[in-house]
């Protein structure tokens, strides 16, 4: 799944560790989501969307074929 998490996080001036603490996950999990190695669960996707005050679709998109 494609996402804009890295760009959104940078716009807020948050480190991966700061976002991870807010989401109650590890920094490695944030990194894995940003690099596309891990797709978050639906509850985690909702927490991410809430952190940026965006709909899930504003952060995550299905891969282009």
C-alpha positions, 0 to 999 in steps of 0.5 A, a space after each residue: 500500500 502506498 502512503 504519504 506518512 513520511 511527508 506528513 510526519 516531516 511537515 509536522 516536524 515529528 521524528 519517527 520516535 515521536 510519532 511512534 510514541 503517539 501511536 503506541 508502536 515502535 519506531 521500527 513499525 513507523 519506519 516499516 510503514 513509511 517504506 511500504 514494508 508493512 501495512 498497518 492494521 485498520 485500528 492503527 490506520 485510524 490512529 494514524 489518520 487521527 494524528 494528522 486529522 485526515 481521512 485514511 484515504 488522505 494517507 494511504 492509497 492502494 498500489 497502482 497496477 
